[in-house]
Amino acid sequence: GGGEGGGGEGGPIGRPERLFRDVYLPAITASCPSTSRWLKPVSLGLVVCLAGVGGYLLSQALELSPPSKAEEWFPANHMANGFVEAAQNDYLAEDDDAFADGYVFVGLKKLDVDRGVYTKWIPQDNRGTLVYDDAFDLSDAAAQEAYLRLCDEVRAASCDSEGCRKVPGRLVDPPTVRCLLVEFAAERGNVTGAAFEPELAAWVAEDPFEREELAGFVDGELKYVTVAFKTTMRDEETSELVQEVYDEWQDLLRPFVATAPASLASCEGERCTLFVSTCGGRDDCGLAFAWMVTQRELVRGLFNGLAICAPVAFAVLLLVTGSLTVALLAILSIGLVVTSLLGTIKTIGWELGVGEAIAGTIVIGLAVDYTVHLGHTYTAAAAETREGKTAAAATVMGPTVVAGAFTTFGVAFFMFFCQLTFFTKMATLIGGTVGYSLLYSLFFYVPLLALVGPSGKLRSTAERLRAMYRTCRGGGGGGGGSGGGATRRGKPQRQGGAPGQ
């Protein structure tokens, strides 16, 4: 086996190479003399055992769910966590700071984004133009009555989500609801018609810090108004619960829009809506609803990355090796690496939060590396027997793969000592990816090649394309890339080229 495997060109070899040549390779290529040469007990046992492990971890990965509580970015015993807990529990900050501010906007139509100039890679630039509802008018009595009804409905709104914590069963804390017309009428009386807007502008100018969040004047013209309140949802809540609360708001506002006067309905064609937000335009506004979308997209990005990685890796493997069998077995191994890593996350009690999604997206590529190298070495081997090709992959690339695993893990090792849990999670994910990649590439993928890998002269994709080109040109390509005594335009080829070139 050593001669075909190519452990080197006759020079001295190190201990890792001898370990692969003298221990690893004989074990995975050993067959039963009394049965069939195809049956290799060690390889078959490794494949069956690791397939079972991968199947179990796949079942665990399928149970991954979004976080059930707000993510913690520091260890449990870190002083930052203790500071937040003390502020909430000992100084009653829970009532003031922990819950999100909320606003219902009346008079906004849409955000007009020019997709030709906006790029998601620079999201802070060219974010679009806010379009106001030209039909918005709060000066007539019917519109004012509808706005007051909206204030009452917001104040009495119920909530069935667990995300409504401060006052269970309510969307808002009723005493915190601020209604523009109620506060305005308390000082200026009921004003309608042409006098309403100038009178309102003067009232807002008396205390702009407190009143500008209720009435939006743009270039001296009233463009929108709000209903402001303190929600019963924590500012740092899980995306799943924030989505439930957001849906509760949509259920509340949809019937109001259907019965509101046209001057308050903010219609775009047949679509009429009011906007609810946890940000009223101040610098310190909450971003719970916006962060909800970000969290969801980060998790979706993880699975999109997995979906993109598999076909791209398969295409590269097929292009490099020219063997459909080698490429399919490699993708199976890579899939087990990824699912085993995700299953381990579930097993150790992690949830699929932002940190896991970001770190998981980064380490996807590491799952491909070792398998690609082993598969390419297998198909490029000069030997034509399955055992010889397996020997080449194991002895030539095996030690290199192990060395690469140690260096990659060494990079992750120092992140285990970081304070932020994001970096410790990334270190765990990188280390887990390296470990599973090494495990499945050497003890699943190579044994699979030893059992069912292709044998004979394996032509690369480039050789196959050249053969097809010669066939199309009429030069005959039956032998393709064999190289030996083929002729070209009637002239004999020179002999003696290196095998497989």
Salt bridges, closest charged atoms under 4 A:
ASP22 OD1 - ARG21 NE 2.81
GLU94 OE2 - ARG234 NH2 3.06
ASP101 OD1 - LYS230 NZ 2.95
ASP152 OD1 - ARG155 NH1 3.22
GLU153 OE2 - ARG149 NH1 3.45
ASP173 OD2 - LYS166 NZ 3.27
GLU183 OE1 - ARG178 NH2 2.96
GLU187 OE2 - ARG211 NH2 2.99
GLU199 OE2 - ARG188 NH1 2.75
GLU206 OE2 - ARG188 NH2 2.16
GLU206 OE1 - ARG211 NH1 3.39
GLU210 OE1 - ARG178 NH1 3.64
GLU213 OE2 - ARG178 NH1 2.79
GLU213 OE1 - ARG282 NH2 3.60
GLU221 OE1 - LYS223 NZ 3.62
GLU237 OE1 - ARG165 NE 2.68
ASP251 OD1 - ARG254 NH1 3.15
GLU268 OE1 - LYS109 NZ 3.92
GLU268 OE2 - LYS110 NZ 3.46
GLU297 OE2 - ARG300 NH1 3.15
GLU356 OE2 - LYS425 NZ 2.79
ASP369 OD1 - HIS373 NE2 2.99
GLU387 OE1 - ARG37 NH2 3.25
GLU387 OE2 - LYS40 NZ 3.17
